[in-house]
Each structure stands twice: as structure tokens, then as C-alpha cells.
Amino acid sequence: MMETYLALGSNMGDSLGYLKQAIEKLNDHANIQVIDKSIIYETDPYGDVPQDNYLNAVIRVNTDLSPHELLKVVNEIEANLDRERLIRWGPRTIDIDILLMGELEMDTPDLIIPHKEITKRSFVLIPLKDVYTKQHLLGKTLDEWINESGNADEVRQTNESWD
């Protein structure tokens, strides 16, 4: 089993419900075990598309799926939760990104691990800090990456809970 980190986000409809459903569907998969969940954060939208704020979280899972098998599962869950890819960085019912898979590094046309934007996005780094089990990410601490991102003020803890 490989320790893997997934980012989740939603800003359409019942965003909290979509996050919970995504986690449930991931955990229901025979080859994925959800180990830990971050706090739920509200974040300003990323990019230039006018839209509602997001709910974001990061989860730690164990899986023995290959990266592309996991990507297929993630894409199926997004489709089952009515994810439509109409506008880049546009609103979505659910977005699930593979951030890290153990120490794996790969760069293919459809999948890059570690996620290519991981160190630039506080809406990923701050929830990742809640569940990350290592001291450093790509040579720096998460706090260093968060400070360098310049957008930590766009991420706020919510009163939402997983219960």
C-alpha cells in the first residue's frame, strides 16, 4: 500500500455533501483506504472565472492502485458526482486531484506526480499540512511553501465538520 494524498474541492450545490460523497466512494473502493482527513476550508476561487467560493480538503489514503488506475477511479467518481469539465478552473460539483503518491515522481501527458501546482496553492498546502506525515515537501517545509505561495489569506477554516 502506498501513502497517497488527494485534494478535494467543490463550489456547486451541496459542496460539503459532494466532499463527503467523494470520500465515501473512495473508501468504498476495495483498493483504497481513507486514513485521515484535513479540516474543511473555505477558499476563494482560483483563476479568473467569476464563481462561488470553494470548500477544500485534503485526505490521506493508502492504495495499491497504480497512479493511472487511481486516476481512472478518481475520474469515475467525479463523473458519478456530476463533474463537468466545461471551463478551465471553472465551478464544479467535485474536483479530486492526486497530489502525492509515496515518493513517486512521474510526468505523463495525463498525470503529473507530485501535482505540478502543489507548491503554489495554499488551498492545497494548508489542508495538506493537517494530514501530511513528513517534515518536508520537495525540499522545504509546508510552512515555507505556504509563505511563498502568497495566497494563504484566501484560505479560511470553516465550522463545517465531517460528522
MIFILO-181563 format. One record per atom (N, C-alpha, C): residue number from 0; atom name; y, z, x. Coordinates in Angstrom, 3 decimals, padded with zeros to 6 digits. Layout:
<nodes>
+------+------+----------+----------+----------+
| resi | name |        y |        z |        x |
+------+------+----------+----------+----------+
|  NUM |   CA |        Y |        Z |        X |
...
+------+------+----------+----------+----------+
</nodes>
This chain:
<nodes>
+------+------+----------+----------+----------+
| resi | name |        y |        z |        x |
+------+------+----------+----------+----------+
|    0 |    N | -001.192 |  000.000 |  000.849 |
|    0 |   CA |  000.000 |  000.000 |  000.000 |
|    0 |    C |  001.241 |  000.000 |  000.884 |
|    1 |    N |  002.216 | -000.782 |  000.474 |
|    1 |   CA |  003.448 | -000.904 |  001.245 |
|    1 |    C |  004.601 | -000.274 |  000.478 |
|    2 |    N |  005.347 |  000.594 |  001.170 |
|    2 |   CA |  006.543 |  001.190 |  000.577 |
|    2 |    C |  007.582 |  000.096 |  000.390 |
|    3 |    N |  008.041 | -000.058 | -000.858 |
|    3 |   CA |  008.926 | -001.159 | -001.239 |
|    3 |    C |  010.066 | -000.612 | -002.073 |
|    4 |    N |  011.244 | -001.206 | -001.904 |
|    4 |   CA |  012.430 | -000.780 | -002.644 |
|    4 |    C |  012.934 | -001.939 | -003.489 |
|    5 |    N |  013.176 | -001.644 | -004.758 |
|    5 |   CA |  013.665 | -002.638 | -005.707 |
|    5 |    C |  014.976 | -002.164 | -006.310 |
|    6 |    N |  015.941 | -003.077 | -006.410 |
|    6 |   CA |  017.210 | -002.781 | -007.075 |
|    6 |    C |  017.122 | -003.299 | -008.497 |
|    7 |    N |  017.646 | -002.508 | -009.444 |
|    7 |   CA |  017.675 | -002.908 | -010.839 |
|    7 |    C |  019.105 | -002.843 | -011.355 |
|    8 |    N |  019.466 | -003.804 | -012.187 |
|    8 |   CA |  020.788 | -003.814 | -012.787 |
|    8 |    C |  020.754 | -004.447 | -014.160 |
|    9 |    N |  021.663 | -004.003 | -015.024 |
|    9 |   CA |  021.777 | -004.554 | -016.374 |
|    9 |    C |  023.185 | -004.326 | -016.893 |
|   10 |    N |  023.709 | -005.322 | -017.621 |
|   10 |   CA |  025.007 | -005.118 | -018.270 |
|   10 |    C |  025.107 | -005.826 | -019.617 |
|   11 |    N |  023.969 | -006.070 | -020.242 |
|   11 |   CA |  023.958 | -006.668 | -021.579 |
|   11 |    C |  023.109 | -005.819 | -022.515 |
|   12 |    N |  023.587 | -005.649 | -023.736 |
|   12 |   CA |  022.799 | -004.928 | -024.732 |
|   12 |    C |  022.554 | -003.493 | -024.320 |
|   13 |    N |  021.334 | -003.027 | -024.554 |
|   13 |   CA |  020.928 | -001.663 | -024.209 |
|   13 |    C |  020.551 | -001.616 | -022.733 |
|   14 |    N |  021.549 | -001.539 | -021.879 |
|   14 |   CA |  021.306 | -001.602 | -020.430 |
|   14 |    C |  020.340 | -000.532 | -019.946 |
|   15 |    N |  020.529 |  000.694 | -020.394 |
|   15 |   CA |  019.621 |  001.764 | -019.983 |
|   15 |    C |  018.204 |  001.454 | -020.460 |
|   16 |    N |  018.081 |  000.970 | -021.671 |
|   16 |   CA |  016.772 |  000.594 | -022.202 |
|   16 |    C |  016.108 | -000.490 | -021.371 |
|   17 |    N |  016.884 | -001.477 | -020.940 |
|   17 |   CA |  016.331 | -002.539 | -020.098 |
|   17 |    C |  015.855 | -001.990 | -018.754 |
|   18 |    N |  016.632 | -001.084 | -018.150 |
|   18 |   CA |  016.205 | -000.487 | -016.886 |
|   18 |    C |  014.886 |  000.274 | -017.075 |
|   19 |    N |  014.816 |  001.057 | -018.137 |
|   19 |   CA |  013.600 |  001.844 | -018.394 |
|   19 |    C |  012.402 |  000.937 | -018.658 |
|   20 |    N |  012.610 | -000.130 | -019.440 |
|   20 |   CA |  011.511 | -001.060 | -019.723 |
|   20 |    C |  011.024 | -001.750 | -018.454 |
|   21 |    N |  011.953 | -002.133 | -017.597 |
|   21 |   CA |  011.568 | -002.790 | -016.350 |
|   21 |    C |  010.701 | -001.861 | -015.499 |
|   22 |    N |  011.119 | -000.596 | -015.391 |
|   22 |   CA |  010.349 |  000.366 | -014.603 |
|   22 |    C |  008.971 |  000.584 | -015.231 |
|   23 |    N |  008.930 |  000.677 | -016.543 |
|   23 |   CA |  007.653 |  000.869 | -017.236 |
|   23 |    C |  006.718 | -000.314 | -016.970 |
|   24 |    N |  007.242 | -001.529 | -017.069 |
|   24 |   CA |  006.420 | -002.724 | -016.840 |
|   24 |    C |  005.955 | -002.802 | -015.389 |
|   25 |    N |  006.814 | -002.443 | -014.448 |
|   25 |   CA |  006.395 | -002.415 | -013.049 |
|   25 |    C |  005.283 | -001.396 | -012.848 |
|   26 |    N |  005.453 | -000.210 | -013.395 |
|   26 |   CA |  004.468 |  000.858 | -013.222 |
|   26 |    C |  003.156 |  000.545 | -013.940 |
|   27 |    N |  003.214 | -000.265 | -014.997 |
|   27 |   CA |  002.002 | -000.652 | -015.727 |
|   27 |    C |  001.160 | -001.669 | -014.964 |
|   28 |    N |  001.758 | -002.320 | -013.963 |
|   28 |   CA |  001.013 | -003.310 | -013.186 |
|   28 |    C | -000.015 | -002.591 | -012.304 |
|   29 |    N | -001.206 | -003.117 | -012.249 |
|   29 |   CA | -002.298 | -002.470 | -011.512 |
|   29 |    C | -002.011 | -002.313 | -010.024 |
|   30 |    N | -001.154 | -003.157 | -009.468 |
|   30 |   CA | -000.908 | -003.139 | -008.028 |
|   30 |    C |  000.463 | -002.586 | -007.651 |
|   31 |    N |  001.118 | -001.911 | -008.580 |
|   31 |   CA |  002.441 | -001.337 | -008.322 |
|   31 |    C |  002.466 |  000.087 | -008.853 |
|   32 |    N |  002.943 |  000.997 | -008.029 |
|   32 |   CA |  003.084 |  002.385 | -008.445 |
|   32 |    C |  004.515 |  002.826 | -008.161 |
|   33 |    N |  005.254 |  003.185 | -009.214 |
|   33 |   CA |  006.615 |  003.677 | -009.052 |
|   33 |    C |  006.540 |  005.106 | -008.519 |
|   34 |    N |  007.197 |  005.346 | -007.378 |
|   34 |   CA |  007.138 |  006.638 | -006.700 |
|   34 |    C |  008.390 |  007.470 | -006.952 |
|   35 |    N |  009.559 |  006.820 | -006.953 |
|   35 |   CA |  010.813 |  007.556 | -007.072 |
|   35 |    C |  011.877 |  006.655 | -007.674 |
|   36 |    N |  012.842 |  007.274 | -008.364 |
|   36 |   CA |  013.950 |  006.555 | -008.997 |
|   36 |    C |  015.259 |  007.213 | -008.586 |
|   37 |    N |  016.248 |  006.387 | -008.317 |
|   37 |   CA |  017.570 |  006.920 | -007.997 |
|   37 |    C |  018.237 |  007.445 | -009.253 |
|   38 |    N |  019.368 |  008.053 | -009.051 |
|   38 |   CA |  020.286 |  008.349 | -010.145 |
|   38 |    C |  020.734 |  007.012 | -010.742 |
|   39 |    N |  021.162 |  007.012 | -011.972 |
|   39 |   CA |  021.683 |  005.803 | -012.613 |
|   39 |    C |  023.190 |  005.758 | -012.387 |
|   40 |    N |  023.662 |  004.626 | -011.898 |
|   40 |   CA |  025.077 |  004.452 | -011.577 |
|   40 |    C |  025.695 |  003.379 | -012.465 |
|   41 |    N |  026.993 |  003.558 | -012.742 |
|   41 |   CA |  027.776 |  002.509 | -013.387 |
|   41 |    C |  028.583 |  001.827 | -012.293 |
|   42 |    N |  028.584 |  000.503 | -012.316 |
|   42 |   CA |  029.290 | -000.228 | -011.269 |
|   42 |    C |  030.112 | -001.363 | -011.857 |
|   43 |    N |  031.191 | -001.653 | -011.165 |
|   43 |   CA |  031.995 | -002.811 | -011.524 |
|   43 |    C |  031.172 | -004.069 | -011.261 |
|   44 |    N |  031.406 | -005.134 | -012.035 |
|   44 |   CA |  030.654 | -006.369 | -011.806 |
|   44 |    C |  030.964 | -006.977 | -010.441 |
|   45 |    N |  029.966 | -007.615 | -009.868 |
|   45 |   CA |  030.079 | -008.272 | -008.562 |
|   45 |    C |  030.425 | -009.743 | -008.796 |
|   46 |    N |  031.327 | -010.275 | -008.021 |
|   46 |   CA |  031.704 | -011.679 | -008.166 |
|   46 |    C |  032.922 | -011.838 | -009.057 |
|   47 |    N |  033.216 | -013.071 | -009.416 |
|   47 |   CA |  034.448 | -013.398 | -010.138 |
|   47 |    C |  034.241 | -013.682 | -011.625 |
|   48 |    N |  033.060 | -013.419 | -012.162 |
|   48 |   CA |  032.778 | -013.706 | -013.572 |
|   48 |    C |  033.194 | -012.500 | -014.409 |
|   49 |    N |  034.140 | -012.690 | -015.381 |
|   49 |   CA |  034.519 | -011.558 | -016.247 |
|   49 |    C |  033.306 | -011.095 | -017.072 |
|   50 |    N |  033.033 | -009.792 | -017.035 |
|   50 |   CA |  031.873 | -009.255 | -017.741 |
|   50 |    C |  031.950 | -007.736 | -017.766 |
|   51 |    N |  031.047 | -007.131 | -018.529 |
|   51 |   CA |  030.986 | -005.680 | -018.642 |
|   51 |    C |  030.464 | -005.067 | -017.344 |
|   52 |    N |  030.722 | -003.765 | -017.191 |
|   52 |   CA |  030.180 | -003.016 | -016.062 |
|   52 |    C |  028.659 | -002.977 | -016.139 |
|   53 |    N |  028.048 | -002.707 | -015.013 |
|   53 |   CA |  026.593 | -002.645 | -014.901 |
|   53 |    C |  026.104 | -001.205 | -014.853 |
|   54 |    N |  024.848 | -001.022 | -015.244 |
|   54 |   CA |  024.086 |  000.151 | -014.868 |
|   54 |    C |  023.171 | -000.310 | -013.742 |
|   55 |    N |  023.157 |  000.437 | -012.637 |
|   55 |   CA |  022.351 |  000.078 | -011.475 |
|   55 |    C |  021.518 |  001.262 | -011.020 |
|   56 |    N |  020.376 |  000.939 | -010.430 |
|   56 |   CA |  019.488 |  001.948 | -009.861 |
|   56 |    C |  018.627 |  001.278 | -008.799 |
|   57 |    N |  018.008 |  002.082 | -007.971 |
|   57 |   CA |  017.016 |  001.611 | -007.019 |
|   57 |    C |  015.772 |  002.454 | -007.203 |
|   58 |    N |  014.619 |  001.799 | -007.144 |
|   58 |   CA |  013.354 |  002.521 | -007.235 |
|   58 |    C |  012.536 |  002.265 | -005.975 |
|   59 |    N |  011.726 |  003.263 | -005.647 |
|   59 |   CA |  010.765 |  003.133 | -004.542 |
|   59 |    C |  009.393 |  002.991 | -005.162 |
|   60 |    N |  008.677 |  001.977 | -004.746 |
|   60 |   CA |  007.336 |  001.731 | -005.256 |
|   60 |    C |  006.373 |  001.554 | -004.091 |
|   61 |    N |  005.114 |  001.750 | -004.372 |
|   61 |   CA |  004.051 |  001.354 | -003.457 |
|   61 |    C |  003.349 |  000.161 | -004.082 |
|   62 |    N |  003.064 | -000.840 | -003.263 |
|   62 |   CA |  002.372 | -002.015 | -003.770 |
|   62 |    C |  001.499 | -002.617 | -002.679 |
|   63 |    N |  000.417 | -003.254 | -003.098 |
|   63 |   CA | -000.373 | -004.023 | -002.151 |
|   63 |    C | -000.240 | -005.516 | -002.433 |
|   64 |    N |  000.738 | -005.879 | -003.263 |
|   64 |   CA |  001.024 | -007.288 | -003.508 |
|   64 |    C |  001.733 | -007.891 | -002.298 |
|   65 |    N |  001.536 | -009.170 | -002.097 |
|   65 |   CA |  002.301 | -009.878 | -001.077 |
|   65 |    C |  003.734 | -010.021 | -001.598 |
|   66 |    N |  004.685 | -010.321 | -000.722 |
|   66 |   CA |  006.060 | -010.499 | -001.193 |
|   66 |    C |  006.185 | -011.538 | -002.309 |
|   67 |    N |  005.513 | -012.673 | -002.168 |
|   67 |   CA |  005.625 | -013.709 | -003.198 |
|   67 |    C |  004.890 | -013.329 | -004.481 |
|   68 |    N |  003.811 | -012.567 | -004.369 |
|   68 |   CA |  003.148 | -012.062 | -005.582 |
|   68 |    C |  004.069 | -011.088 | -006.303 |
|   69 |    N |  004.734 | -010.211 | -005.553 |
|   69 |   CA |  005.672 | -009.266 | -006.161 |
|   69 |    C |  006.838 | -010.015 | -006.802 |
|   70 |    N |  007.353 | -011.025 | -006.131 |
|   70 |   CA |  008.436 | -011.832 | -006.706 |
|   70 |    C |  008.012 | -012.462 | -008.025 |
|   71 |    N |  006.792 | -012.943 | -008.096 |
|   71 |   CA |  006.285 | -013.533 | -009.346 |
|   71 |    C |  006.257 | -012.486 | -010.455 |
|   72 |    N |  005.781 | -011.277 | -010.143 |
|   72 |   CA |  005.742 | -010.192 | -011.132 |
|   72 |    C |  007.154 | -009.850 | -011.592 |
|   73 |    N |  008.076 | -009.716 | -010.648 |
|   73 |   CA |  009.468 | -009.386 | -010.963 |
|   73 |    C |  010.079 | -010.459 | -011.871 |
|   74 |    N |  009.860 | -011.721 | -011.532 |
|   74 |   CA |  010.400 | -012.816 | -012.350 |
|   74 |    C |  009.809 | -012.826 | -013.753 |
|   75 |    N |  008.533 | -012.503 | -013.873 |
|   75 |   CA |  007.888 | -012.431 | -015.192 |
|   75 |    C |  008.478 | -011.293 | -016.019 |
|   76 |    N |  008.707 | -010.152 | -015.395 |
|   76 |   CA |  009.303 | -009.019 | -016.113 |
|   76 |    C |  010.708 | -009.376 | -016.569 |
|   77 |    N |  011.503 | -009.984 | -015.693 |
|   77 |   CA |  012.853 | -010.411 | -016.077 |
|   77 |    C |  012.795 | -011.368 | -017.268 |
|   78 |    N |  011.881 | -012.323 | -017.234 |
|   78 |   CA |  011.748 | -013.283 | -018.340 |
|   78 |    C |  011.333 | -012.578 | -019.624 |
|   79 |    N |  010.409 | -011.632 | -019.526 |
|   79 |   CA |  009.953 | -010.885 | -020.711 |
|   79 |    C |  011.063 | -010.024 | -021.305 |
|   80 |    N |  012.050 | -009.672 | -020.475 |
|   80 |   CA |  013.183 | -008.873 | -020.946 |
|   80 |    C |  014.416 | -009.759 | -021.179 |
|   81 |    N |  014.157 | -011.027 | -021.456 |
|   81 |   CA |  015.191 | -011.991 | -021.885 |
|   81 |    C |  016.236 | -012.307 | -020.835 |
|   82 |    N |  015.893 | -012.213 | -019.572 |
|   82 |   CA |  016.816 | -012.608 | -018.498 |
|   82 |    C |  017.007 | -014.115 | -018.530 |
|   83 |    N |  018.254 | -014.538 | -018.558 |
|   83 |   CA |  018.581 | -015.958 | -018.467 |
|   83 |    C |  019.451 | -016.166 | -017.238 |
|   84 |    N |  019.150 | -017.188 | -016.466 |
|   84 |   CA |  019.902 | -017.485 | -015.251 |
|   84 |    C |  020.863 | -018.635 | -015.539 |
|   85 |    N |  021.982 | -018.291 | -016.198 |
|   85 |   CA |  022.947 | -019.309 | -016.609 |
|   85 |    C |  024.127 | -019.405 | -015.652 |
|   86 |    N |  024.630 | -018.263 | -015.203 |
|   86 |   CA |  025.814 | -018.215 | -014.348 |
|   86 |    C |  025.495 | -017.336 | -013.149 |
|   87 |    N |  025.771 | -017.857 | -011.942 |
|   87 |   CA |  025.551 | -017.035 | -010.751 |
|   87 |    C |  026.424 | -015.792 | -010.838 |
|   88 |    N |  025.829 | -014.646 | -010.606 |
|   88 |   CA |  026.471 | -013.331 | -010.700 |
|   88 |    C |  027.030 | -013.076 | -012.097 |
|   89 |    N |  026.448 | -013.720 | -013.099 |
|   89 |   CA |  026.886 | -013.533 | -014.476 |
|   89 |    C |  026.167 | -012.375 | -015.135 |
|   90 |    N |  026.505 | -012.105 | -016.394 |
|   90 |   CA |  025.875 | -010.999 | -017.112 |
|   90 |    C |  024.368 | -011.221 | -017.265 |
|   91 |    N |  023.643 | -010.115 | -017.363 |
|   91 |   CA |  022.194 | -010.229 | -017.504 |
|   91 |    C |  021.608 | -009.005 | -018.189 |
|   92 |    N |  020.517 | -009.233 | -018.890 |
|   92 |   CA |  019.808 | -008.117 | -019.509 |
|   92 |    C |  019.152 | -007.266 | -018.435 |
|   93 |    N |  018.591 | -007.927 | -017.433 |
|   93 |   CA |  017.943 | -007.209 | -016.338 |
|   93 |    C |  017.963 | -008.078 | -015.088 |
|   94 |    N |  018.156 | -007.427 | -013.975 |
|   94 |   CA |  018.067 | -008.082 | -012.679 |
|   94 |    C |  017.248 | -007.158 | -011.795 |
|   95 |    N |  016.216 | -007.701 | -011.180 |
|   95 |   CA |  015.371 | -006.921 | -010.279 |
|   95 |    C |  015.326 | -007.666 | -008.948 |
|   96 |    N |  015.805 | -007.022 | -007.905 |
|   96 |   CA |  015.804 | -007.629 | -006.575 |
|   96 |    C |  014.895 | -006.856 | -005.640 |
|   97 |    N |  014.122 | -007.576 | -004.857 |
|   97 |   CA |  013.311 | -006.966 | -003.807 |
|   97 |    C |  014.241 | -006.726 | -002.621 |
|   98 |    N |  014.439 | -005.472 | -002.278 |
|   98 |   CA |  015.332 | -005.118 | -001.171 |
|   98 |    C |  014.594 | -005.042 |  000.155 |
|   99 |    N |  013.546 | -004.257 |  000.178 |
|   99 |   CA |  012.794 | -003.972 |  001.399 |
|   99 |    C |  011.319 | -003.852 |  001.070 |
|  100 |    N |  010.475 | -004.306 |  002.002 |
|  100 |   CA |  009.024 | -004.119 |  001.899 |
|  100 |    C |  008.538 | -003.646 |  003.258 |
|  101 |    N |  008.379 | -002.336 |  003.411 |
|  101 |   CA |  007.978 | -001.790 |  004.699 |
|  101 |    C |  008.923 | -002.266 |  005.783 |
|  102 |    N |  008.375 | -002.719 |  006.877 |
|  102 |   CA |  009.169 | -003.246 |  007.998 |
|  102 |    C |  009.210 | -004.771 |  007.976 |
|  103 |    N |  008.734 | -005.359 |  006.903 |
|  103 |   CA |  008.628 | -006.814 |  006.804 |
|  103 |    C |  009.987 | -007.499 |  006.882 |
|  104 |    N |  010.022 | -008.577 |  007.630 |
|  104 |   CA |  011.185 | -009.455 |  007.670 |
|  104 |    C |  010.698 | -010.863 |  007.387 |
|  105 |    N |  011.333 | -011.527 |  006.427 |
|  105 |   CA |  010.969 | -012.909 |  006.118 |
|  105 |    C |  012.174 | -013.642 |  005.568 |
|  106 |    N |  012.191 | -014.933 |  005.775 |
|  106 |   CA |  013.288 | -015.770 |  005.293 |
|  106 |    C |  012.690 | -017.094 |  004.839 |
|  107 |    N |  012.455 | -017.204 |  003.536 |
|  107 |   CA |  011.928 | -018.429 |  002.942 |
|  107 |    C |  012.959 | -018.934 |  001.935 |
|  108 |    N |  012.818 | -020.161 |  001.469 |
|  108 |   CA |  013.806 | -020.681 |  000.518 |
|  108 |    C |  013.956 | -019.840 | -000.757 |
|  109 |    N |  012.891 | -019.158 | -001.180 |
|  109 |   CA |  012.966 | -018.407 | -002.435 |
|  109 |    C |  012.957 | -016.887 | -002.269 |
|  110 |    N |  012.823 | -016.401 | -001.032 |
|  110 |   CA |  012.758 | -014.952 | -000.848 |
|  110 |    C |  013.169 | -014.580 |  000.581 |
|  111 |    N |  014.134 | -013.669 |  000.670 |
|  111 |   CA |  014.579 | -013.147 |  001.960 |
|  111 |    C |  014.434 | -011.625 |  001.917 |
|  112 |    N |  013.698 | -011.090 |  002.892 |
|  112 |   CA |  013.491 | -009.647 |  003.008 |
|  112 |    C |  013.769 | -009.246 |  004.442 |
|  113 |    N |  014.608 | -008.226 |  004.696 |
|  113 |   CA |  015.402 | -007.470 |  003.733 |
|  113 |    C |  016.368 | -008.388 |  002.968 |
|  114 |    N |  016.710 | -007.965 |  001.758 |
|  114 |   CA |  017.631 | -008.736 |  000.922 |
|  114 |    C |  018.877 | -009.067 |  001.726 |
|  115 |    N |  019.306 | -010.318 |  001.676 |
|  115 |   CA |  020.385 | -010.773 |  002.568 |
|  115 |    C |  021.726 | -010.104 |  002.316 |
|  116 |    N |  021.947 | -009.525 |  001.141 |
|  116 |   CA |  023.231 | -008.899 |  000.819 |
|  116 |    C |  023.160 | -007.368 |  000.814 |
|  117 |    N |  022.033 | -006.813 |  001.232 |
|  117 |   CA |  021.797 | -005.371 |  001.090 |
|  117 |    C |  022.880 | -004.520 |  001.741 |
|  118 |    N |  023.382 | -004.920 |  002.886 |
|  118 |   CA |  024.344 | -004.079 |  003.610 |
|  118 |    C |  025.781 | -004.265 |  003.139 |
|  119 |    N |  026.010 | -005.173 |  002.205 |
|  119 |   CA |  027.366 | -005.460 |  001.732 |
|  119 |    C |  027.664 | -004.871 |  000.357 |
|  120 |    N |  026.645 | -004.374 | -000.313 |
|  120 |   CA |  026.791 | -003.988 | -001.714 |
|  120 |    C |  026.557 | -002.496 | -001.913 |
|  121 |    N |  027.626 | -001.782 | -002.154 |
|  121 |   CA |  027.489 | -000.344 | -002.401 |
|  121 |    C |  026.695 | -000.055 | -003.663 |
|  122 |    N |  026.720 | -000.971 | -004.638 |
|  122 |   CA |  025.943 | -000.734 | -005.857 |
|  122 |    C |  024.443 | -000.785 | -005.588 |
|  123 |    N |  024.057 | -001.238 | -004.400 |
|  123 |   CA |  022.670 | -001.164 | -003.944 |
|  123 |    C |  022.509 | -000.011 | -002.956 |
|  124 |    N |  023.431 |  000.093 | -002.013 |
|  124 |   CA |  023.310 |  001.103 | -000.951 |
|  124 |    C |  023.367 |  002.537 | -001.467 |
|  125 |    N |  024.267 |  002.802 | -002.412 |
|  125 |   CA |  024.410 |  004.179 | -002.901 |
|  125 |    C |  023.163 |  004.639 | -003.649 |
|  126 |    N |  022.620 |  003.856 | -004.599 |
|  126 |   CA |  021.361 |  004.304 | -005.205 |
|  126 |    C |  020.182 |  004.277 | -004.233 |
|  127 |    N |  020.200 |  003.349 | -003.277 |
|  127 |   CA |  019.131 |  003.321 | -002.273 |
|  127 |    C |  019.099 |  004.643 | -001.502 |
|  128 |    N |  020.260 |  005.179 | -001.219 |
|  128 |   CA |  020.352 |  006.443 | -000.471 |
|  128 |    C |  019.611 |  007.572 | -001.199 |
|  129 |    N |  019.554 |  007.517 | -002.528 |
|  129 |   CA |  018.863 |  008.545 | -003.306 |
|  129 |    C |  017.361 |  008.572 | -003.056 |
|  130 |    N |  016.769 |  007.420 | -002.709 |
|  130 |   CA |  015.307 |  007.323 | -002.647 |
|  130 |    C |  014.758 |  006.854 | -001.298 |
|  131 |    N |  015.640 |  006.472 | -000.377 |
|  131 |   CA |  015.226 |  005.902 |  000.907 |
|  131 |    C |  014.631 |  006.991 |  001.787 |
|  132 |    N |  013.519 |  006.706 |  002.420 |
|  132 |   CA |  012.797 |  007.733 |  003.179 |
|  132 |    C |  013.049 |  007.678 |  004.685 |
|  133 |    N |  013.860 |  006.735 |  005.128 |
|  133 |   CA |  014.109 |  006.609 |  006.566 |
|  133 |    C |  015.547 |  007.005 |  006.891 |
|  134 |    N |  015.820 |  007.213 |  008.174 |
|  134 |   CA |  017.158 |  007.596 |  008.610 |
|  134 |    C |  018.088 |  006.399 |  008.768 |
|  135 |    N |  017.526 |  005.244 |  009.151 |
|  135 |   CA |  018.349 |  004.079 |  009.455 |
|  135 |    C |  017.869 |  002.839 |  008.700 |
|  136 |    N |  018.810 |  001.969 |  008.423 |
|  136 |   CA |  018.542 |  000.673 |  007.820 |
|  136 |    C |  019.234 | -000.369 |  008.694 |
|  137 |    N |  018.451 | -001.245 |  009.277 |
|  137 |   CA |  018.999 | -002.324 |  010.104 |
|  137 |    C |  019.968 | -001.794 |  011.168 |
|  138 |    N |  019.572 | -000.680 |  011.804 |
|  138 |   CA |  020.315 | -000.175 |  012.946 |
|  138 |    C |  021.441 |  000.800 |  012.651 |
|  139 |    N |  021.713 |  001.065 |  011.380 |
|  139 |   CA |  022.781 |  002.006 |  011.026 |
|  139 |    C |  022.288 |  002.930 |  009.917 |
|  140 |    N |  023.003 |  004.040 |  009.721 |
|  140 |   CA |  022.675 |  004.905 |  008.589 |
|  140 |    C |  023.203 |  004.266 |  007.309 |
|  141 |    N |  022.671 |  004.682 |  006.190 |
|  141 |   CA |  023.181 |  004.180 |  004.912 |
|  141 |    C |  024.643 |  004.542 |  004.723 |
|  142 |    N |  025.038 |  005.740 |  005.161 |
|  142 |   CA |  026.452 |  006.122 |  005.055 |
|  142 |    C |  027.345 |  005.165 |  005.844 |
|  143 |    N |  026.903 |  004.762 |  007.017 |
|  143 |   CA |  027.695 |  003.800 |  007.797 |
|  143 |    C |  027.822 |  002.470 |  007.055 |
|  144 |    N |  026.718 |  001.985 |  006.491 |
|  144 |   CA |  026.772 |  000.727 |  005.728 |
|  144 |    C |  027.668 |  000.877 |  004.503 |
|  145 |    N |  027.560 |  002.008 |  003.808 |
|  145 |   CA |  028.386 |  002.235 |  002.612 |
|  145 |    C |  029.862 |  002.224 |  002.997 |
|  146 |    N |  030.221 |  002.908 |  004.071 |
|  146 |   CA |  031.618 |  002.919 |  004.522 |
|  146 |    C |  032.101 |  001.530 |  004.895 |
|  147 |    N |  031.245 |  000.742 |  005.539 |
|  147 |   CA |  031.630 | -000.603 |  005.950 |
|  147 |    C |  031.711 | -001.581 |  004.776 |
|  148 |    N |  031.022 | -001.280 |  003.682 |
|  148 |   CA |  030.989 | -002.220 |  002.555 |
|  148 |    C |  032.365 | -002.406 |  001.923 |
|  149 |    N |  033.161 | -001.349 |  001.942 |
|  149 |   CA |  034.500 | -001.437 |  001.371 |
|  149 |    C |  034.542 | -001.439 | -000.143 |
|  150 |    N |  033.402 | -001.212 | -000.799 |
|  150 |   CA |  033.407 | -001.228 | -002.258 |
|  150 |    C |  032.707 | -000.019 | -002.882 |
|  151 |    N |  032.638 |  001.064 | -002.141 |
|  151 |   CA |  031.972 |  002.266 | -002.646 |
|  151 |    C |  032.687 |  002.852 | -003.859 |
|  152 |    N |  033.992 |  002.634 | -003.971 |
|  152 |   CA |  034.743 |  003.167 | -005.112 |
|  152 |    C |  034.397 |  002.461 | -006.418 |
|  153 |    N |  033.654 |  001.364 | -006.363 |
|  153 |   CA |  033.241 |  000.629 | -007.563 |
|  153 |    C |  031.937 |  001.163 | -008.148 |
|  154 |    N |  031.384 |  002.208 | -007.547 |
|  154 |   CA |  030.095 |  002.772 | -007.956 |
|  154 |    C |  030.313 |  004.215 | -008.389 |
|  155 |    N |  029.940 |  004.523 | -009.632 |
|  155 |   CA |  030.154 |  005.859 | -010.191 |
|  155 |    C |  028.848 |  006.397 | -010.791 |
|  156 |    N |  028.553 |  007.645 | -010.529 |
|  156 |   CA |  027.396 |  008.284 | -011.126 |
|  156 |    C |  027.621 |  008.409 | -012.624 |
|  157 |    N |  026.572 |  008.191 | -013.418 |
|  157 |   CA |  026.671 |  008.316 | -014.866 |
|  157 |    C |  026.036 |  009.622 | -015.331 |
|  158 |    N |  026.142 |  009.875 | -016.610 |
|  158 |   CA |  025.442 |  011.002 | -017.232 |
|  158 |    C |  024.103 |  010.556 | -017.804 |
|  159 |    N |  023.791 |  009.269 | -017.655 |
|  159 |   CA |  022.518 |  008.736 | -018.164 |
|  159 |    C |  021.365 |  009.333 | -017.386 |
|  160 |    N |  020.224 |  009.482 | -018.056 |
|  160 |   CA |  019.053 |  010.015 | -017.356 |
|  160 |    C |  017.842 |  009.163 | -017.706 |
|  161 |    N |  016.801 |  009.335 | -016.925 |
|  161 |   CA |  015.564 |  008.585 | -017.141 |
|  161 |    C |  014.711 |  009.182 | -018.256 |
|  162 |    N |  015.051 |  010.393 | -018.714 |
|  162 |   CA |  014.253 |  011.069 | -019.762 |
|  162 |    C |  014.409 |  010.390 | -021.097 |
+------+------+----------+----------+----------+
</nodes>
